[in-house]
Amino acid sequence: MVKAKRKKEDKFDKLARLIKSESEDIRKEINGELHDELGSVRVSIKSLEHKMDVGFSQIKRRLDETIQVQLDSHAGRIKKLETKVLS
């Protein structure tokens, strides 16, 4: 009876070790896949950040050009007003 009980426990121990080993292997595999995916996501984010920076710098440049034209126009009007007022 003791021997049968011990044999049963040995089978359960073997099964437990097998389950533990397999779960560790699966965990390592999933971690590796997640690491690869995370690296891919980081590359994609950096690419998007670069595209956004380029796009925003183009928008800022166009806005600066448009605003500069308006500022020059206002400066011309102010100069005309100053000459009329001071004359």
C-alpha positions in Angstrom: 0.0 0.0 0.0 2.8 2.4 0.9 4.6 1.5 -2.3 1.5 2.1 -4.4 1.0 5.5 -2.7 4.6 6.4 -3.3 4.4 5.4 -6.9 1.3 7.6 -7.3 3.1 10.5 -5.7 6.0 10.0 -8.0 3.7 10.1 -11.0 2.1 13.3 -9.6 5.6 14.8 -9.0 6.7 13.9 -12.5 3.5 15.5 -13.9 4.0 18.6 -11.7 7.6 18.9 -13.0 6.5 18.5 -16.6 3.7 21.1 -16.2 6.2 23.5 -14.5 8.8 22.9 -17.3 6.2 23.4 -20.0 4.8 26.6 -18.4 8.3 28.0 -18.1 9.0 27.3 -21.8 5.7 28.9 -22.8 6.4 31.9 -20.6 9.9 32.3 -22.2 8.5 32.0 -25.7 5.7 34.6 -25.0 8.2 37.0 -23.4 10.5 36.7 -26.4 7.5 37.4 -28.8 6.4 40.3 -26.6 10.0 41.7 -26.6 10.1 41.5 -30.4 6.6 43.1 -30.7 7.6 45.9 -28.3 10.7 46.6 -30.4 8.6 46.8 -33.5 6.1 49.2 -31.8 9.0 51.4 -30.6 10.3 51.6 -34.2 6.8 52.5 -35.5 6.4 55.2 -32.8 9.8 56.8 -33.6 8.8 56.8 -37.3 5.5 58.5 -36.5 7.2 61.0 -34.3 9.6 61.9 -37.1 6.8 62.3 -39.6 4.9 64.5 -37.1 8.0 66.7 -36.5 8.5 67.1 -40.2 4.8 67.9 -40.8 4.6 70.4 -37.9 7.8 72.2 -38.9 6.4 72.6 -42.4 3.2 74.0 -40.9 5.1 76.4 -38.7 7.2 77.6 -41.6 4.1 78.3 -43.7 2.4 80.1 -40.7 5.6 82.2 -40.1 5.6 83.2 -43.8 1.9 84.1 -43.8 2.3 86.0 -40.5 5.4 87.8 -41.7 3.5 89.1 -44.8 0.8 90.4 -42.5 3.3 92.0 -40.2 5.1 93.7 -43.1 1.7 95.0 -44.3 0.8 96.4 -40.9 4.3 97.9 -40.5 3.8 99.7 -43.8 0.4 101.1 -42.7 1.9 102.2 -39.3 4.7 104.0 -41.1 2.2 105.9 -43.4 0.2 106.9 -40.3 3.3 108.1 -38.5 4.4 110.2 -41.4 0.9 111.8 -41.7 0.5 112.4 -38.0 4.1 113.7 -37.5 4.0 116.0 -40.6 
